[in-house]
């Protein structure tokens, strides 16, 4: 599966997508786009990402979200529920390419995604 979960209003997501050739190029390569703001992630998709990325829900959680306050959640299931209730709690972008998942916007993750996609 080739899919990208992102926020269309996020400048960081836009910059990363541009670095991968831009949306039009990625669509030609068979990527689907899922704008989290307009279409929140489903429980099934979140579980698939968690399993495929081998990350905990806490690791998938964006602790830099303005909606998050310290110690809001303590258990992995609470982080999962939080992500399902508030789209800004999910790290982004998430890029699924084949069986690999690239989660977040760290330099290392973006470089790995570029190496695998381009």
Rosetta blueprint (number, residue, H / E / L):
1 X L
2 X E
3 X E
4 X E
5 X E
6 X E
7 X L
8 X L
9 X L
10 X L
11 X H
12 X H
13 X H
14 X H
15 X H
16 X H
17 X H
18 X H
19 X H
20 X L
21 X L
22 X L
23 X H
24 X H
25 X H
26 X H
27 X H
28 X H
29 X L
30 X L
31 X L
32 X E
33 X E
34 X E
35 X E
36 X L
37 X L
38 X L
39 X L
40 X L
41 X L
42 X L
43 X H
44 X H
45 X H
46 X H
47 X H
48 X H
49 X H
50 X H
51 X H
52 X H
53 X H
54 X L
55 X L
56 X L
57 X H
58 X H
59 X H
60 X H
61 X E
62 X L
63 X L
64 X L
65 X L
66 X L
67 X L
68 X L
69 X L
70 X L
71 X L
72 X L
73 X L
74 X L
75 X L
76 X H
77 X H
78 X H
79 X H
80 X H
81 X H
82 X H
83 X H
84 X H
85 X H
86 X L
87 X H
88 X H
89 X H
90 X E
91 X L
92 X L
93 X L
94 X E
95 X E
96 X E
97 X E
98 X L
99 X L
100 X E
101 X E
102 X E
103 X E
104 X L
105 X L
106 X L
107 X H
108 X H
109 X H
110 X H
111 X H
112 X H
113 X H
114 X H
115 X H
116 X H
117 X H
118 X L
